[in-house]
């Protein structure tokens, strides 16, 4: 299942552990180290949460909502598939990859940090840096699994620790600026994003040095369930579009953007189908 493949990108499994049809992932729950467990059997998901120092009074509905979010169950992919099932180009992709969803990071902050880390480097390099970043800044749950850090934890760590994790000076600056914007409430990551406010929200993020259109589109895709971000600058999208269209040369970002525009408001989901066409995990 692609959901598990997505969480298997890091073979070291320090923050996400996949065993059979179960995922264990470290995260912070109200500031405390926690481990969410998602066990999938017969198309049903059992979701549980183990929070250090908190044995009771867990809010069940919040846990269910987090699990639904991570599984991409809030996305109306059925409407997309029905609309484009007969399309001569992406129809066959949809048929082969029916039910494809965009699996989400456990938080919008995690999605943004992952997008910044992944700027202009390979997936393999990004995964290794992410691992070292989590170990440098995050905390461990009592089970031993590492929890992705909060913006407060990231803001408190020194630049040298981030450099040793493999982050460049420009990416450290972008992460610092993001944390400051969140702290000052210039950027509110708790708000939902839709077609009515996506322009304003995107502009807020892109006003931060080191955060551009690709970073915003990818973060919206992985952290906000927003399926209309245009990932025309993504190398994998352009490479796989070249294959789909049987082109001699890889299309430019501008050409890819123009092609994806016809699929609004589903451009990011089309991009995901292009990723999936040549990868078991996507980006």
Beta strands, then each sheet from edge to edge (+ up, - down):
strand 1: 16-19
strand 2: 22-29
strand 3: 32-41
strand 4: 44-51
strand 5: 139-140
strand 6: 146-147
sheet 1: 1+ 2- 3+ 4-
sheet 2: 5+ 6-
end
